[in-house]
Amino acid sequence: MDSPSAGTCRKFVLWHGLLLTVSLLTFWSLPTTAQLAIVSTTAAEGTDVVLSLRNKSPNVRGYIWYKGEGADPDRYILAIVLDEKVMGIGPEFSGREKIDSDGSLLIKKVTLKHSGHYTVVVYLQNDLKEIGFGRLLVYEPVIMAILVASNTTVTENKDAVVLTCYTKGISIQWFINGMDLRLTERMKLSWQNRTLTINPVRREDAGSYQCEASNPITFAYSVPLQLNVKYE
């Protein structure tokens, strides 16, 4: 859709002000079937995201999208009047958003700042309105996981070892020799599972260790690290 002219923008300001006034005097329309909602979405930083609508009523006249929970005029992003092709830009508009013809909100190349709750107000015929809520979660891609050991050669029943997984991931899984690590009474995980302490080390602890870092959209493995255990 082409950018609105100065005339249409002025027209939208008047229309938007009228709607805000009317909204103080009328109730939200009661849903006839299911409640209008924004489909909550998870996305990787830098990708294009569409926040679509569920249970939308027919005969829609316009949409207003807000950042946050609630129709706060100071936090509206974009608005559109369909039949008059009038658009408005709000304080939360970042230059990446666009309302599609079906009312969904397109956000191009999302950033971490786009994470959060969203609200949409759908304007129907006869001054009726519906409101829907949803959430967008944006995550950084897990670029790497680096596994570091306090010592890679230790003595059985004498030394302890600390393995640390450095990553931006939010979930950590540990492996030994390609299999899930089964914790014993001598092993302890701390710092959001990023640190594995074995105290004391025994010969059965020797092997190739890895950590897997992940978030809801991606994952990464560390390079295997070999732990050697000396014993008499």
Steps between C-alpha positions, in 0.01 A plus 500: 500500500632844406592750769204720603486858384491794741126529440426141585721521810304804622180315428627206702588720796140626511365145458731364767404774744133428443553131563683571824208714613246238399700229677442679830125489448443152358579146604714250312280276292431165656646213295234291327716187490863501610706788634716700260869432563844567361683176424797500737822452306865410557764629258873535446654844507532642149214303344168630367203426726125508441273537802177355367148517644278215615119504530466830314145618427387584145421849371807666648535877449847552645780389729723663759805314633662583835822393674424369847182381666211739451395771256727776628499792249861576590607149396322449172705381204289521187137541401307461178147576376437242229220653295665843486859370477603738776804415713648641817838463667535496877776558757604132503551481123860396430489512121489120473125445549218471247134400535399248233154497342389216730592706808818312590806700600818443301827590673807484279835393646386489862734599780504400865316826575197367312449230764198549722122515506290646219140620482276543198170686486273396212230751401179346367177640363265705723787630714565156650853400593688187598834481679757221482831428671810298421873478554813505287821342631819585311819306571859543398629214286733274698819565305732275698564308819853490642598236755792577734648277772695603809732209418485228237733254675418416862579233758236256619357557849729799547404777259180677408414644159268783398355504148338827385281548194519860370203589280206736446261206506234480769504121540806276549525122452811294582641198317785252546622286212197608297248387765291694751704557816353325803582693813649317798526609863846642418366728224335836548344743251483870577471843335194405289660162419792675335756361746559132570717414802630147560651451845689277537566368153506125441624293209146441367468879452765498227368565152392757241272772639270735309236755588199586286361853526152580371204734506152444350622566146850355465785308663878453484752244624841568646815341363561173691740532794695195616536445876788269597509334842827358640487219754740263672 
